[in-house]
Amino acid sequence: MSNSKSLKSLLVVVAFLLIANLVRPLWSPGPAHAQDGEAAPGVAITGAGMSAWILKDGNVYYAVFEKQYESIRIYGPEELPEE
């Protein structure tokens, strides 16, 4: 008699764990999606050594990393001439 009671209680525990496993994805956070709207402006960056050039919205920025002072200096913006 006790075997059938313990068997039923184990089956209830297994059923509860299976249901919890199926319900768990409902409580976990989902993936984030990008917001609809205007397109982001294009940005390009290139560099060599301790300097870099940044092109954003038709403006050019010049960035220099100064190792001695551990700082970055950014010069600009300078507008590109339109052709």
Gaussian input, Z-matrix of N, CA and C with variables (Angstrom, degrees):
# hf/3-21g

backbone

0 1
 N
 C     1     B1
 C     2     B2     1     A1
 N     3     B3     2     A2     1     D1
 C     4     B4     3     A3     2     D2
 C     5     B5     4     A4     3     D3
 N     6     B6     5     A5     4     D4
 C     7     B7     6     A6     5     D5
 C     8     B8     7     A7     6     D6
 N     9     B9     8     A8     7     D7
 C    10    B10     9     A9     8     D8
 C    11    B11    10    A10     9     D9
 N    12    B12    11    A11    10    D10
 C    13    B13    12    A12    11    D11
 C    14    B14    13    A13    12    D12
 N    15    B15    14    A14    13    D13
 C    16    B16    15    A15    14    D14
 C    17    B17    16    A16    15    D15
 N    18    B18    17    A17    16    D16
 C    19    B19    18    A18    17    D17
 C    20    B20    19    A19    18    D18
 N    21    B21    20    A20    19    D19
 C    22    B22    21    A21    20    D20
 C    23    B23    22    A22    21    D21
 N    24    B24    23    A23    22    D22
 C    25    B25    24    A24    23    D23
 C    26    B26    25    A25    24    D24
 N    27    B27    26    A26    25    D25
 C    28    B28    27    A27    26    D26
 C    29    B29    28    A28    27    D27
 N    30    B30    29    A29    28    D28
 C    31    B31    30    A30    29    D29
 C    32    B32    31    A31    30    D30
 N    33    B33    32    A32    31    D31
 C    34    B34    33    A33    32    D32
 C    35    B35    34    A34    33    D33
 N    36    B36    35    A35    34    D34
 C    37    B37    36    A36    35    D35
 C    38    B38    37    A37    36    D36
 N    39    B39    38    A38    37    D37
 C    40    B40    39    A39    38    D38
 C    41    B41    40    A40    39    D39
 N    42    B42    41    A41    40    D40
 C    43    B43    42    A42    41    D41
 C    44    B44    43    A43    42    D42
 N    45    B45    44    A44    43    D43
 C    46    B46    45    A45    44    D44
 C    47    B47    46    A46    45    D45
 N    48    B48    47    A47    46    D46
 C    49    B49    48    A48    47    D47
 C    50    B50    49    A49    48    D48
 N    51    B51    50    A50    49    D49
 C    52    B52    51    A51    50    D50
 C    53    B53    52    A52    51    D51
 N    54    B54    53    A53    52    D52
 C    55    B55    54    A54    53    D53
 C    56    B56    55    A55    54    D54
 N    57    B57    56    A56    55    D55
 C    58    B58    57    A57    56    D56
 C    59    B59    58    A58    57    D57
 N    60    B60    59    A59    58    D58
 C    61    B61    60    A60    59    D59
 C    62    B62    61    A61    60    D60
 N    63    B63    62    A62    61    D61
 C    64    B64    63    A63    62    D62
 C    65    B65    64    A64    63    D63
 N    66    B66    65    A65    64    D64
 C    67    B67    66    A66    65    D65
 C    68    B68    67    A67    66    D66
 N    69    B69    68    A68    67    D67
 C    70    B70    69    A69    68    D68
 C    71    B71    70    A70    69    D69
 N    72    B72    71    A71    70    D70
 C    73    B73    72    A72    71    D71
 C    74    B74    73    A73    72    D72
 N    75    B75    74    A74    73    D73
 C    76    B76    75    A75    74    D74
 C    77    B77    76    A76    75    D75
 N    78    B78    77    A77    76    D76
 C    79    B79    78    A78    77    D77
 C    80    B80    79    A79    78    D78
 N    81    B81    80    A80    79    D79
 C    82    B82    81    A81    80    D80
 C    83    B83    82    A82    81    D81
 N    84    B84    83    A83    82    D82
 C    85    B85    84    A84    83    D83
 C    86    B86    85    A85    84    D84
 N    87    B87    86    A86    85    D85
 C    88    B88    87    A87    86    D86
 C    89    B89    88    A88    87    D87
 N    90    B90    89    A89    88    D88
 C    91    B91    90    A90    89    D89
 C    92    B92    91    A91    90    D90
 N    93    B93    92    A92    91    D91
 C    94    B94    93    A93    92    D92
 C    95    B95    94    A94    93    D93
 N    96    B96    95    A95    94    D94
 C    97    B97    96    A96    95    D95
 C    98    B98    97    A97    96    D96
 N    99    B99    98    A98    97    D97
 C   100   B100    99    A99    98    D98
 C   101   B101   100   A100    99    D99
 N   102   B102   101   A101   100   D100
 C   103   B103   102   A102   101   D101
 C   104   B104   103   A103   102   D102
 N   105   B105   104   A104   103   D103
 C   106   B106   105   A105   104   D104
 C   107   B107   106   A106   105   D105
 N   108   B108   107   A107   106   D106
 C   109   B109   108   A108   107   D107
 C   110   B110   109   A109   108   D108
 N   111   B111   110   A110   109   D109
 C   112   B112   111   A111   110   D110
 C   113   B113   112   A112   111   D111
 N   114   B114   113   A113   112   D112
 C   115   B115   114   A114   113   D113
 C   116   B116   115   A115   114   D114
 N   117   B117   116   A116   115   D115
 C   118   B118   117   A117   116   D116
 C   119   B119   118   A118   117   D117
 N   120   B120   119   A119   118   D118
 C   121   B121   120   A120   119   D119
 C   122   B122   121   A121   120   D120
 N   123   B123   122   A122   121   D121
 C   124   B124   123   A123   122   D122
 C   125   B125   124   A124   123   D123
 N   126   B126   125   A125   124   D124
 C   127   B127   126   A126   125   D125
 C   128   B128   127   A127   126   D126
 N   129   B129   128   A128   127   D127
 C   130   B130   129   A129   128   D128
 C   131   B131   130   A130   129   D129
 N   132   B132   131   A131   130   D130
 C   133   B133   132   A132   131   D131
 C   134   B134   133   A133   132   D132
 N   135   B135   134   A134   133   D133
 C   136   B136   135   A135   134   D134
 C   137   B137   136   A136   135   D135
 N   138   B138   137   A137   136   D136
 C   139   B139   138   A138   137   D137
 C   140   B140   139   A139   138   D138
 N   141   B141   140   A140   139   D139
 C   142   B142   141   A141   140   D140
 C   143   B143   142   A142   141   D141
 N   144   B144   143   A143   142   D142
 C   145   B145   144   A144   143   D143
 C   146   B146   145   A145   144   D144
 N   147   B147   146   A146   145   D145
 C   148   B148   147   A147   146   D146
 C   149   B149   148   A148   147   D147
 N   150   B150   149   A149   148   D148
 C   151   B151   150   A150   149   D149
 C   152   B152   151   A151   150   D150
 N   153   B153   152   A152   151   D151
 C   154   B154   153   A153   152   D152
 C   155   B155   154   A154   153   D153
 N   156   B156   155   A155   154   D154
 C   157   B157   156   A156   155   D155
 C   158   B158   157   A157   156   D156
 N   159   B159   158   A158   157   D157
 C   160   B160   159   A159   158   D158
 C   161   B161   160   A160   159   D159
 N   162   B162   161   A161   160   D160
 C   163   B163   162   A162   161   D161
 C   164   B164   163   A163   162   D162
 N   165   B165   164   A164   163   D163
 C   166   B166   165   A165   164   D164
 C   167   B167   166   A166   165   D165
 N   168   B168   167   A167   166   D166
 C   169   B169   168   A168   167   D167
 C   170   B170   169   A169   168   D168
 N   171   B171   170   A170   169   D169
 C   172   B172   171   A171   170   D170
 C   173   B173   172   A172   171   D171
 N   174   B174   173   A173   172   D172
 C   175   B175   174   A174   173   D173
 C   176   B176   175   A175   174   D174
 N   177   B177   176   A176   175   D175
 C   178   B178   177   A177   176   D176
 C   179   B179   178   A178   177   D177
 N   180   B180   179   A179   178   D178
 C   181   B181   180   A180   179   D179
 C   182   B182   181   A181   180   D180
 N   183   B183   182   A182   181   D181
 C   184   B184   183   A183   182   D182
 C   185   B185   184   A184   183   D183
 N   186   B186   185   A185   184   D184
 C   187   B187   186   A186   185   D185
 C   188   B188   187   A187   186   D186
 N   189   B189   188   A188   187   D187
 C   190   B190   189   A189   188   D188
 C   191   B191   190   A190   189   D189
 N   192   B192   191   A191   190   D190
 C   193   B193   192   A192   191   D191
 C   194   B194   193   A193   192   D192
 N   195   B195   194   A194   193   D193
 C   196   B196   195   A195   194   D194
 C   197   B197   196   A196   195   D195
 N   198   B198   197   A197   196   D196
 C   199   B199   198   A198   197   D197
 C   200   B200   199   A199   198   D198
 N   201   B201   200   A200   199   D199
 C   202   B202   201   A201   200   D200
 C   203   B203   202   A202   201   D201
 N   204   B204   203   A203   202   D202
 C   205   B205   204   A204   203   D203
 C   206   B206   205   A205   204   D204
 N   207   B207   206   A206   205   D205
 C   208   B208   207   A207   206   D206
 C   209   B209   208   A208   207   D207
 N   210   B210   209   A209   208   D208
 C   211   B211   210   A210   209   D209
 C   212   B212   211   A211   210   D210
 N   213   B213   212   A212   211   D211
 C   214   B214   213   A213   212   D212
 C   215   B215   214   A214   213   D213
 N   216   B216   215   A215   214   D214
 C   217   B217   216   A216   215   D215
 C   218   B218   217   A217   216   D216
 N   219   B219   218   A218   217   D217
 C   220   B220   219   A219   218   D218
 C   221   B221   220   A220   219   D219
 N   222   B222   221   A221   220   D220
 C   223   B223   222   A222   221   D221
 C   224   B224   223   A223   222   D222
 N   225   B225   224   A224   223   D223
 C   226   B226   225   A225   224   D224
 C   227   B227   226   A226   225   D225
 N   228   B228   227   A227   226   D226
 C   229   B229   228   A228   227   D227
 C   230   B230   229   A229   228   D228
 N   231   B231   230   A230   229   D229
 C   232   B232   231   A231   230   D230
 C   233   B233   232   A232   231   D231
 N   234   B234   233   A233   232   D232
 C   235   B235   234   A234   233   D233
 C   236   B236   235   A235   234   D234
 N   237   B237   236   A236   235   D235
 C   238   B238   237   A237   236   D236
 C   239   B239   238   A238   237   D237
 N   240   B240   239   A239   238   D238
 C   241   B241   240   A240   239   D239
 C   242   B242   241   A241   240   D240
 N   243   B243   242   A242   241   D241
 C   244   B244   243   A243   242   D242
 C   245   B245   244   A244   243   D243
 N   246   B246   245   A245   244   D244
 C   247   B247   246   A246   245   D245
 C   248   B248   247   A247   246   D246

   B1=1.4385
   B2=1.5244
   B3=1.3326
   B4=1.4530
   B5=1.5274
   B6=1.3510
   B7=1.4689
   B8=1.5249
   B9=1.2897
   B10=1.4606
   B11=1.5275
   B12=1.3407
   B13=1.4689
   B14=1.5293
   B15=1.3093
   B16=1.4660
   B17=1.5191
   B18=1.3464
   B19=1.4512
   B20=1.5258
   B21=1.3294
   B22=1.4621
   B23=1.5309
   B24=1.3146
   B25=1.4679
   B26=1.5279
   B27=1.3353
   B28=1.4694
   B29=1.5298
   B30=1.3268
   B31=1.4562
   B32=1.5245
   B33=1.3252
   B34=1.4572
   B35=1.5318
   B36=1.3211
   B37=1.4599
   B38=1.5277
   B39=1.3211
   B40=1.4666
   B41=1.5247
   B42=1.3294
   B43=1.4661
   B44=1.5275
   B45=1.3264
   B46=1.4605
   B47=1.5251
   B48=1.3313
   B49=1.4584
   B50=1.5294
   B51=1.3396
   B52=1.4570
   B53=1.5200
   B54=1.3179
   B55=1.4706
   B56=1.5199
   B57=1.3231
   B58=1.4662
   B59=1.5280
   B60=1.3229
   B61=1.4566
   B62=1.5293
   B63=1.3252
   B64=1.4584
   B65=1.5169
   B66=1.3327
   B67=1.4597
   B68=1.5297
   B69=1.3119
   B70=1.4677
   B71=1.5275
   B72=1.3404
   B73=1.4717
   B74=1.5320
   B75=1.3224
   B76=1.4610
   B77=1.5181
   B78=1.3348
   B79=1.4569
   B80=1.5248
   B81=1.3056
   B82=1.4672
   B83=1.5304
   B84=1.3365
   B85=1.4663
   B86=1.5284
   B87=1.3188
   B88=1.4539
   B89=1.5165
   B90=1.3163
   B91=1.4655
   B92=1.5186
   B93=1.3198
   B94=1.4545
   B95=1.5294
   B96=1.3084
   B97=1.4584
   B98=1.5188
   B99=1.3089
   B100=1.4582
   B101=1.5230
   B102=1.3019
   B103=1.4511
   B104=1.5249
   B105=1.3339
   B106=1.4582
   B107=1.5161
   B108=1.2892
   B109=1.4614
   B110=1.5086
   B111=1.3078
   B112=1.4640
   B113=1.5318
   B114=1.3079
   B115=1.4654
   B116=1.5283
   B117=1.3114
   B118=1.4612
   B119=1.5264
   B120=1.3273
   B121=1.4661
   B122=1.5282
   B123=1.3275
   B124=1.4502
   B125=1.5145
   B126=1.3095
   B127=1.4589
   B128=1.5204
   B129=1.3284
   B130=1.4624
   B131=1.5227
   B132=1.3349
   B133=1.4548
   B134=1.5242
   B135=1.3125
   B136=1.4584
   B137=1.5262
   B138=1.2930
   B139=1.4530
   B140=1.5063
   B141=1.3200
   B142=1.4521
   B143=1.5247
   B144=1.3102
   B145=1.4613
   B146=1.5095
   B147=1.3334
   B148=1.4561
   B149=1.5256
   B150=1.3420
   B151=1.4652
   B152=1.5246
   B153=1.3244
   B154=1.4546
   B155=1.5163
   B156=1.3343
   B157=1.4547
   B158=1.5134
   B159=1.3168
   B160=1.4560
   B161=1.5253
   B162=1.3157
   B163=1.4542
   B164=1.5229
   B165=1.3382
   B166=1.4581
   B167=1.5228
   B168=1.3299
   B169=1.4623
   B170=1.5294
   B171=1.3032
   B172=1.4530
   B173=1.5158
   B174=1.3075
   B175=1.4639
   B176=1.5267
   B177=1.3269
   B178=1.4565
   B179=1.5248
   B180=1.3175
   B181=1.4667
   B182=1.5191
   B183=1.3224
   B184=1.4577
   B185=1.5214
   B186=1.3207
   B187=1.4563
   B188=1.5239
   B189=1.3337
   B190=1.4622
   B191=1.5239
   B192=1.3218
   B193=1.4532
   B194=1.5213
   B195=1.3157
   B196=1.4616
   B197=1.5244
   B198=1.3128
   B199=1.4602
   B200=1.5256
   B201=1.3122
   B202=1.4636
   B203=1.5316
   B204=1.3374
   B205=1.4639
   B206=1.5277
   B207=1.3250
   B208=1.4609
   B209=1.5266
   B210=1.3062
   B211=1.4603
   B212=1.5165
   B213=1.3168
   B214=1.4555
   B215=1.5150
   B216=1.3153
   B217=1.4686
   B218=1.5192
   B219=1.3190
   B220=1.4650
   B221=1.5144
   B222=1.3304
   B223=1.4531
   B224=1.5235
   B225=1.2987
   B226=1.4508
   B227=1.5050
   B228=1.2466
   B229=1.4553
   B230=1.5281
   B231=1.2959
   B232=1.4583
   B233=1.5163
   B234=1.3261
   B235=1.4554
   B236=1.5210
   B237=1.3143
   B238=1.4573
   B239=1.5285
   B240=1.3152
   B241=1.4611
   B242=1.5306
   B243=1.3118
   B244=1.4590
   B245=1.5164
   B246=1.3038
   B247=1.4654
   B248=1.5045
   A1=111.34
   A2=116.72
   A3=119.58
   A4=111.31
   A5=116.08
   A6=119.56
   A7=111.03
   A8=117.53
   A9=119.85
   A10=110.75
   A11=117.28
   A12=119.98
   A13=111.00
   A14=116.25
   A15=118.86
   A16=110.70
   A17=116.86
   A18=120.31
   A19=110.61
   A20=116.89
   A21=120.77
   A22=111.06
   A23=117.17
   A24=119.39
   A25=110.66
   A26=117.98
   A27=120.69
   A28=111.16
   A29=117.13
   A30=120.46
   A31=111.05
   A32=117.98
   A33=121.63
   A34=109.59
   A35=116.94
   A36=120.62
   A37=110.34
   A38=117.75
   A39=121.56
   A40=110.16
   A41=117.52
   A42=120.37
   A43=110.31
   A44=117.37
   A45=120.72
   A46=111.00
   A47=117.99
   A48=121.49
   A49=111.91
   A50=117.31
   A51=120.01
   A52=111.75
   A53=116.76
   A54=120.23
   A55=110.23
   A56=117.99
   A57=121.13
   A58=110.72
   A59=116.87
   A60=120.47
   A61=111.34
   A62=117.86
   A63=120.98
   A64=112.39
   A65=117.85
   A66=122.38
   A67=111.72
   A68=118.55
   A69=122.80
   A70=114.07
   A71=121.35
   A72=119.76
   A73=113.51
   A74=118.26
   A75=120.02
   A76=111.73
   A77=118.03
   A78=121.89
   A79=113.16
   A80=117.52
   A81=119.61
   A82=109.38
   A83=117.17
   A84=119.70
   A85=110.89
   A86=115.45
   A87=121.18
   A88=110.87
   A89=116.95
   A90=119.80
   A91=111.33
   A92=116.40
   A93=122.18
   A94=108.88
   A95=115.58
   A96=120.89
   A97=109.06
   A98=115.91
   A99=120.77
   A100=109.81
   A101=115.47
   A102=120.87
   A103=109.51
   A104=115.96
   A105=120.06
   A106=108.98
   A107=116.14
   A108=119.74
   A109=110.70
   A110=115.18
   A111=120.24
   A112=110.48
   A113=113.92
   A114=119.48
   A115=109.67
   A116=115.90
   A117=121.13
   A118=109.43
   A119=117.39
   A120=119.38
   A121=110.46
   A122=115.55
   A123=120.51
   A124=111.49
   A125=116.05
   A126=121.78
   A127=107.97
   A128=116.76
   A129=121.91
   A130=107.94
   A131=115.48
   A132=120.02
   A133=108.56
   A134=115.53
   A135=120.80
   A136=107.59
   A137=116.64
   A138=118.80
   A139=112.37
   A140=113.47
   A141=120.83
   A142=106.97
   A143=115.81
   A144=119.24
   A145=111.93
   A146=116.06
   A147=120.60
   A148=112.45
   A149=117.50
   A150=120.62
   A151=109.73
   A152=115.05
   A153=120.65
   A154=109.23
   A155=115.43
   A156=122.01
   A157=107.50
   A158=115.88
   A159=121.59
   A160=107.67
   A161=117.45
   A162=123.58
   A163=108.09
   A164=115.98
   A165=120.72
   A166=109.04
   A167=116.44
   A168=123.01
   A169=112.49
   A170=118.52
   A171=121.50
   A172=114.05
   A173=118.24
   A174=122.94
   A175=109.61
   A176=116.11
   A177=121.41
   A178=109.01
   A179=116.03
   A180=122.79
   A181=107.90
   A182=116.37
   A183=122.06
   A184=107.16
   A185=117.39
   A186=121.96
   A187=109.36
   A188=115.44
   A189=121.65
   A190=108.49
   A191=116.14
   A192=121.31
   A193=108.72
   A194=116.68
   A195=121.39
   A196=108.21
   A197=115.26
   A198=121.25
   A199=111.84
   A200=117.25
   A201=120.98
   A202=110.85
   A203=116.67
   A204=120.76
   A205=112.15
   A206=117.44
   A207=123.53
   A208=110.70
   A209=115.02
   A210=120.34
   A211=109.54
   A212=115.28
   A213=121.99
   A214=107.75
   A215=116.10
   A216=121.28
   A217=107.84
   A218=115.11
   A219=121.00
   A220=108.26
   A221=115.61
   A222=121.72
   A223=108.38
   A224=116.06
   A225=119.61
   A226=109.79
   A227=119.44
   A228=128.71
   A229=111.60
   A230=114.64
   A231=122.28
   A232=106.98
   A233=115.32
   A234=120.04
   A235=110.69
   A236=115.45
   A237=120.19
   A238=108.63
   A239=117.19
   A240=118.64
   A241=110.45
   A242=116.72
   A243=120.74
   A244=109.14
   A245=115.56
   A246=120.35
   A247=110.33
   D1=-40.91
   D2=-178.72
   D3=-68.82
   D4=-28.96
   D5=177.84
   D6=-63.09
   D7=-40.42
   D8=-178.77
   D9=-70.03
   D10=-35.10
   D11=177.21
   D12=-67.45
   D13=-44.06
   D14=179.98
   D15=-68.06
   D16=-35.63
   D17=178.08
   D18=-64.86
   D19=-43.19
   D20=178.58
   D21=-64.82
   D22=-40.36
   D23=179.94
   D24=-67.72
   D25=-37.36
   D26=176.33
   D27=-66.48
   D28=-38.84
   D29=177.26
   D30=-65.18
   D31=-35.97
   D32=177.37
   D33=-66.59
   D34=-41.65
   D35=178.86
   D36=-64.42
   D37=-43.63
   D38=178.97
   D39=-64.03
   D40=-42.13
   D41=178.56
   D42=-63.33
   D43=-41.72
   D44=178.48
   D45=-62.12
   D46=-43.14
   D47=179.27
   D48=-65.72
   D49=-37.88
   D50=177.22
   D51=-65.77
   D52=-42.01
   D53=177.82
   D54=-65.82
   D55=-40.85
   D56=178.19
   D57=-62.87
   D58=-36.44
   D59=178.49
   D60=-67.84
   D61=-33.82
   D62=177.83
   D63=-75.12
   D64=-31.16
   D65=-176.69
   D66=-85.44
   D67=-21.18
   D68=-176.16
   D69=-54.36
   D70=-42.59
   D71=179.53
   D72=-62.10
   D73=-23.08
   D74=178.26
   D75=-68.08
   D76=-28.24
   D77=-178.08
   D78=-94.27
   D79=-16.17
   D80=-178.97
   D81=-80.66
   D82=149.27
   D83=-179.01
   D84=-68.48
   D85=145.89
   D86=179.92
   D87=-93.02
   D88=176.55
   D89=178.81
   D90=-71.12
   D91=148.59
   D92=178.21
   D93=-82.29
   D94=147.23
   D95=179.20
   D96=-118.46
   D97=148.50
   D98=179.17
   D99=-67.74
   D100=146.70
   D101=-179.34
   D102=-78.48
   D103=135.75
   D104=177.10
   D105=-73.10
   D106=147.45
   D107=178.96
   D108=156.81
   D109=-156.57
   D110=-178.36
   D111=-68.68
   D112=151.89
   D113=178.71
   D114=-70.79
   D115=144.18
   D116=179.40
   D117=-71.55
   D118=147.85
   D119=178.83
   D120=-67.26
   D121=146.36
   D122=-179.60
   D123=-78.10
   D124=137.91
   D125=179.14
   D126=-131.87
   D127=136.73
   D128=176.23
   D129=-127.80
   D130=141.30
   D131=179.18
   D132=-136.07
   D133=139.53
   D134=176.17
   D135=-145.12
   D136=155.24
   D137=-177.99
   D138=-159.51
   D139=166.44
   D140=176.91
   D141=-151.15
   D142=127.50
   D143=179.37
   D144=66.51
   D145=-121.01
   D146=-176.33
   D147=-106.44
   D148=18.92
   D149=179.57
   D150=-131.92
   D151=156.93
   D152=179.53
   D153=-147.16
   D154=152.52
   D155=176.05
   D156=-118.62
   D157=134.89
   D158=-177.80
   D159=-121.94
   D160=128.65
   D161=177.68
   D162=-112.45
   D163=117.20
   D164=-179.11
   D165=-141.89
   D166=121.74
   D167=177.25
   D168=53.17
   D169=40.80
   D170=177.98
   D171=78.28
   D172=7.02
   D173=176.87
   D174=-111.33
   D175=143.23
   D176=179.08
   D177=-110.30
   D178=130.87
   D179=175.45
   D180=-115.76
   D181=144.85
   D182=178.19
   D183=-117.90
   D184=122.05
   D185=-177.94
   D186=-115.80
   D187=136.32
   D188=179.88
   D189=-127.71
   D190=129.96
   D191=175.45
   D192=-94.74
   D193=120.18
   D194=179.60
   D195=-100.47
   D196=106.74
   D197=-174.45
   D198=-66.28
   D199=-35.84
   D200=-176.74
   D201=-61.54
   D202=-40.67
   D203=-177.73
   D204=-102.30
   D205=0.12
   D206=-177.15
   D207=49.19
   D208=53.84
   D209=-179.88
   D210=-137.00
   D211=162.95
   D212=176.71
   D213=-120.90
   D214=126.38
   D215=176.80
   D216=-106.91
   D217=133.85
   D218=179.56
   D219=-117.47
   D220=123.23
   D221=179.20
   D222=-108.29
   D223=139.73
   D224=177.49
   D225=127.67
   D226=-174.93
   D227=12.20
   D228=-88.16
   D229=151.21
   D230=171.52
   D231=-120.74
   D232=130.21
   D233=-177.93
   D234=-76.21
   D235=140.03
   D236=174.63
   D237=-80.86
   D238=139.31
   D239=176.97
   D240=-69.43
   D241=136.10
   D242=178.91
   D243=-86.42
   D244=137.17
   D245=-178.31
   D246=-102.43

